[in-house]
Amino acid sequence: MQHYFNRKWAIPAVIIFVIGLYYVPPIHSRLAWRLDSLRTNIKYMINPPDQAVFQPSQQTQINLVVTQMMQTLVATLTPQASSSTIASTIDATSTPQAGPTARPAITSTPLPATVMLSGVKYETQHGRLNYCGPTNFSMALTYWGWNGNRDVIGKAVMPINQKDKNVMPYELQDYITDNVSGITSVIRYGGDIDLLKRMVAAGFPVVTEKGIYEVDMNGKNSWMGHYAFVTGYDETQQELIYQDSYETDPTNPGPNRHIKYSTFIEGWRAFNYVFVVVYPVDKQNQVMSLLGPLEAYFYSNRFSDVINLASTTLNDTIAEPDLEESLYWRGQAYYMAGKTDLAEKDYRGALKVHPKWIPATEALQDLGLQP
C-alpha cells in the first residue's frame, strides 16, 4: 500500500520538477522557441494558413488599392522614385473628432531591376565566437547612423555565456528597444523574395535567418543557422545581394555577397522565413505600408475590412495572435468606428507583443490613457 502511495505521488512530483526545470533561464531560452515552433507546426497541420479566407467588401476597388499599396516605393526613401497622391477624406459626422486622420495613398511604382543600397558598413564576425547575430544587427543599426559595433551588442545579449550559439531575433529586438533611441524594429515570419525586394527597393535593408552548410573547426561539413543582412537584389540574375559576416570565399566574399533566389529560399525555409526590419521611428508608416495591406484599407476608409483582415490574420494564419501591426490597425479601425473599448484592448495587446512600441503608445495617449 505504501509502495502504491509513493508511486502515485511520484508522477506529479516529476511533472512539477520538469516544469520548474524548464523555466530555469538558460534552459528556457533554448527550449521555448523549439516548443513554440512545434506548436506552430501542429496548428498549421490542423488548420493550414493558406486555407484562411478573407473576402473584403467592394472587392474591385479594394483590389486596386491593395495592389497599389503593396507595390509602393516611398519617394522620400529612394530619390529615383516618384509618386502622386490620391485624396482621401473621412466623414467627420460618423467618426470621433480626435485620433487618427486620413492621409493620401501612394500610386504604385514598378520595382527597379537591380538595387544595391549604399551606406552599408560591413562587419565581420571573425575574431569573436558565435557573433553572427550581434554582427548582423550592428550592420542593420549602423546603416541608420547608430554609433556602435558588434561588441556593443554582443556584450549586452551574450553577457554570461559567450559560447551561446543561439541569439534569437527577439533578444536583438529587445536590445534595440532598451538601448537605441529613435530606432525600432519588427520581426515577422512568412517572408518571401518579393517582400525582400520591395523593402530593399524602398531603402530598408532586412535581416534574415537561414540555414547553411559550412566546414566547422573539426573539418566536418555541418549545418548551422546563420543571419544574412539583405541589402540588394539583381532581378536579371535572380539573385539577392547580402552581407555575410562569416564567409571569406574570395570568389564571392562576405561584403555584397550574391546568392540565387532558389538557394536562399532553401536555407530560409528552415527558419519559417523569419525576417527583421530595423528602421527609424519616424519611418514607421512607410514600413507598415510596405509590409502589408492593412494601412491601404484604413486610408481608403474601409474600416470593416481592416477589422476583418486583421482578425483573419491574427486568428487563422498564425499560431498565436501576436502580430503587433495587425492589433494596432484593428485598434485604429475600431476607434474610427467609435468602439474605443475594443481599440484600447488591441493597443494594449500590441504593447504586450512589442513593449514600448511608439505607435501603440501614442494611440493610447490619444485616448487619454496611459500605456
NORWOPE-V235245 format. One line per field, one symbol per residue. ss: DSSP state (h for helix, s for strand, l for the rest). phi: phi as a letter, one per 30 degrees, with the letter a starting at -180 (. if undefined). burial: I if it has 9 or more other C-alpha atoms within 8 Angstrom, else O. Layout:
ss: ???
phi: ???
burial: ???
//
This chain:
ss: lhhhhhhhhhhhhhhhhhhhhhllhhhhhhhhhhhhhhhhhhhhhhllhhhlllllllhhhhhhhhhhhhllllllllllllllsslllllhhhllllllllllsslllllllssslllllllllllllllhhhhhhhhhhhlllllllhhhhhhhhlllllllllllhhhhhhhhhhhlllssssssllllhhhhhhhhhllllsssssssssslllllssssssssssssssllllssssslllllllllllllsssshhhhhhhhhhhlllsssssshhhhhhhhhhhllhhhhhllllhhhhhhhhhhhhhhlllllllhhhhhhhhhhhhhlllhhhhhhhhhhhhhhllllhhhhhhhhhlllll
phi: .ddddddddddeddddddddddddeddddcceddddddddddddddbeddcdbbcddhedddedddedddcdcdddcbeddbbbccdbbbdddcbddcjdcdbddbddbedddbbbdcidcdbcddjbdhcededdddddddecjdcaaedddeddcbdccdcddcddedddddddedbbdibbabcbcidbdddeddddddjcdbdbbbcbcbdddcicdcdadadbcdbaabddchbccbccdcdbeddadddhdcbdeddddeddedchhdabccadedcedddddddadedddddcicddddddddddddcccbdbdbcddddddddededddicddddeededdddddbeiddeddddddddicce
burial: OOOOOOOOOOOOOOOOOOOOOIOOOOIIOIIOOOOOOOIIOOIIOOOIIOOIOOOIOOOOOIOOIIIIIIIIIIIOOIOOIOIOOOOIOOOOOOIIOOIOOOOIIIIIIOIOOIIOIOOIOOIOIOOOOIIIIIIIIIIIIIIOOOOOIIOOIIOOIIOOOOOOOOIOIOIIIOIIIOOIOOIIIOIOOOIOOOIIIIIIIIIIIIIIIIIIOIIOOOOOOOOOOIIIIIIIIIOOOIIIIIIIIIOOOOOOIIIIIIIIIOOIIOIIIIIOIIIIIIIIIOOIOOIIIIOIIIIIIIIIOIIOIIIIIIIIIIIIIIIOOIIIOIIIIIIIIIIIIOIOOIIIIIIIIIIOIOOOIOOIIOIIIIOOOOO
//
